[in-house]
Amino acid sequence: MIKVLVVDDHNLVRVGTIRLLEDIEEICIVGEAACGEEAIEKVRELDPDVVLMDIQMPGIGGLEATRRCLRVKDQLKIIAVTVYEDEPYPSKLFKVGVSGYITKRANVEEMVRAIRKVVSGQRYISSDVAQQLALRPFNDRHTSPFEALSSREMQITLMVIMGHRVTDISEQLSLSPKTINSYRYRIFEKLGVPNDVGLTKLSIKHGLIDIEASG
C-alpha cells in the first residue's frame, strides 16, 4: 500500500484529488494539508511514502516545503502539482529534490502512473511539460530570465511577488532580514528590475505567476 499525503491551499482541489485517488486499491490517502508548514508536520506525523505538493501556497510555499519535508524523511517521494508547464519551475523543483512534476490538468490515470513511477525509484514528468522542455532549445523566445536564479533566490522571488514582507520572509525561512534583503538586491540585479513592483511585473510577463490562478 502506498501512503499518500495531498497538499494544496485550495480545499476544492484537495478534496477533488483525494476523491480521485481514494478508490485506487494500492493507494491509501493518509492525510491532507493546506500549506507548506502543515505539510511538514503531517510528514512527521503520518510518515507518507508520497506527497502531492502544490507549489504556490501561502506561507513558505511548496518549494521550501519540499526542501524541509525531505529533511524530515530523505526517502520521501514528492510530486510537484502545478498549473505551470514551462521553466523555470521544473528545473528548480527537480534540483530541490522532487521526484515528479505534473500539471493540475492531469487525470487520475496520470496521477497514479506518476505515483507508481516515483515509488519505484524513477522520475516522472508530465508529457505536456516534457514537450515544452524539449522544444525550448529551438525557441529562444521562451527563455525565462528567472532561470538565472538559484533555488533559494527563486523561493524568495515567489514569496516577494506573493506580497510577503521582508520580516515575514525572514521569520518563515529562519534567515535575518539583512540576508533576505541581500537576496532581494541580488535578484533585482540578475533580472534587471529596480524593485518589488518591477519584479512582480516581470513575473507576470514571463508567466511565473498567474493572476487568474495560483499554482
Order of alpha helices (4+ residues) and beta strands (2+ residues): beta-alpha-beta-alpha-beta-alpha-beta-alpha-beta-alpha-beta-alpha-alpha-alpha-alpha-alpha
